[in-house]
Amino acid sequence: MKKLLALTLALVLALTLAAASAETVKAKPAPFDMDHLENRMVKTDIRYKEGNTMTLTLYVPEVFDAEAIRSVKAGDVIVTDGEEVTVDTVETDGPDLIFNKGTEKEMLFCYRGNGEFEHVGWSDYVPWICLGTRDVEILEYYPILDMIDPISGDIQEEYTIYRGDRLRELLQNPDAIGFDVKNTDVVFDWLNQIVLIRREFSSSQ
């Protein structure tokens, strides 16, 4: 009886110590905010609002400290895409790491240099950190570089170049391919004003 009690206490102690030693790893804070977009290219959702106004929602990818990701072990928790995921297994693939391989909770973390990892999911989906939204006037002089057919979504060999009036038409057209975070970059100047909108592929492809 005493031996059984001792084994039970040892098991409880081991589980308690394991739980206490588990780490929680979170993405690094966004490197800039909505008020500091100077000379940056930012992933953006663009939606038509009303009149001559569009709404921009800006995002940056989740980025993790390389040392923290390389130190992850079974039992640790990674907070990604708004979810806490417990790590059961850890495997390496060159410079990259795969957690929970072969399960519904599989996570691929790719090394992007500069001491950082990026979580890449199915079909190259990347979890994003939302910086916020901003309503912007659709100005005539906005240059748009478009690599896709705006209706069919087919990828083109060269960019089509158009301006704000055509952008407004596409945003208002329910049959047109959307401008969203998977395919749209917006470039800002040193005054936080838009100087270029670029769409490279259709997120529906």
N, C-alpha and C positions, 0 to 999 in steps of 0.2 A: 504493500500500500504506500509506504513511504517512498519507495523507488518510483512508483507511478506518479506520485505527487511531484517528486523532484523533476521527472521528465516533463511533466506538464508545465511546471514553472519555467524550466529551461526553454521550452518551445515558445511560451508566451513572451519571455524575455528576448528571445531571438527575433520574433516577429515585431516586437516593439522597437528593438534597435534597428531593424531593417527599415521600418516605417519612418523612424526618426532620421535615418541617414539618407532617405530619398530626397532628391532635389527637384525643384520646379524650374524649368527653363523657359524664358519668355523672349519674344522678339525685342530687338533694340528699339528705342524710341525713334520716331520719324526724324530724319536729319534736318528738316525744315518745316515751316508751317505755311498757311495760306497768305500770310503777310510778307513772306520772304521767298518769293518765286523767281527772284532776279536771275536772268540768264540760264534758266533751267528748262529742260524738256520733261514734261510730266504726263503720266498716263491719266486719261480723262474720259469720263462719260459726258456726252453732250446731248441734251434734250431740248426740244423746242418748248418755250414757255407760253408766250403770247406776244402779239404785236411784232416788234422787231427785237425780241429778247430771247436768249437761250440760257439754260442753266448748265453750268459746268460742275461736275463732281470730280475732285482730284484725289488721286491715290499714289501711294508708294508701295513697293513690295515689302513683305515681311523679310527682315534680315536678322540673322542671329550671330552672336559672337562665336567665332570658330573654336576657341578654347572651351567654351561652355558646351557646344554641340559635341565636340570630340570626347568630352568627359561624361557624356550621358551613358547610363548603365541601366540594366533591367530594374524596374521598379520606379525609375524616375518619371516625371511628368513633363511633357512638352505642351505649352499653350500655343496653339496655332489655329488660324482661321476661326477664332472665337470659341475654340473647344479645347478642353483639357484631355490630352491623350496619354494614357499610361504606356510606357515602353516595356515590352515583354522580351524582345530580341534586338540585338544590334549586329549588323553586318557591314563590312566595308566593300566598296566597289571603286578601286583606285583611290582618288582623293575624296570621293563622296561616301555618304553613309546612308544605310537603309535600316529603318526601324520597323519592327513588326512585319517583316517580309512575308508576302503570301497571304496576308489577312486583310480584312476590310479596313483596318487601321494602319495599313502600310504607308510609310512616309519616306520620301526620297529627299535628302538634303544634299544639294550640290554646292561644292566649294566655288565661290565666285572671286576669290583673291582678296587681297587687302584685309585678311583676317576675318572673313565673313562667309557664312553659309546662307543659302536661299532654299526654302522649302518648295519643291516642284512636285505637283500632283499629276493626276491623269490628264492626258492630252495637253501637257505643258501648262496646266492651270497653276497659277501662282496666287497664294493668299495675299490679299492687299490690306493696307492700312488706309482708311479713309481720312483725308486731311480736312475735308469740309466741302461746302458748295458755295457757288458764287453766280449771281445773275449778271449776264454780260450782254451789252448791245451787239447785235449782229451788224458789224460795220462792212461797208462796201469793199474796203481795201484789204480785208483779211485774205491772205493767199492760202489756198488749200491744195495740198499735194495728195492725190488719190490714186492708189495702186489697184483698186478694184472697180468693177462695173457696179454702179450704185444700185441697180435694180436686180441683176442676176447674181451678184456676189462673185462673179468670175474674176480671178486674178489676171491683171493686165501685165504686159511686158514692160510698159513704161508708165510713168506718172501722168495722170490727167491733171492739168492745173486750172483751177477756177477760183472765183471770189465769193464774197459774202452773200450776194443775191442768190447764187446757185446753192450755196450751203443752206440758206433759209428754205428754199424749195424742197431740198432733200429732207430736212428735219421735219417739215410739215407733211411729207408724203408717207402714208402708212405702209406702202409697199417697198420703200427703199430700205437698204441695209443700214442698220444703226451705226452710229458713232459711239463706241463704248470702250471700256477700259482695256479690253483684249486687243483692240486694233487701232486705237487713236492716241496720238501724242500731240500735246500742245506746247509750243515754245513761247516763253515769256521774255520780255526785254528787261533792262535794268530798272524800269519803272513799274514792273509787275503787269505790263500790258501785253496782250497777245500779238505776236509777230508772225506766227506760222501755225497751221493745223495740218497734221499729216496722218493719213490712214493707209496702212500698208497691206492689210489683208482682211478678208471677211471672217468674222468670228463664227459664221455659220458653216464654214468649209471644214 
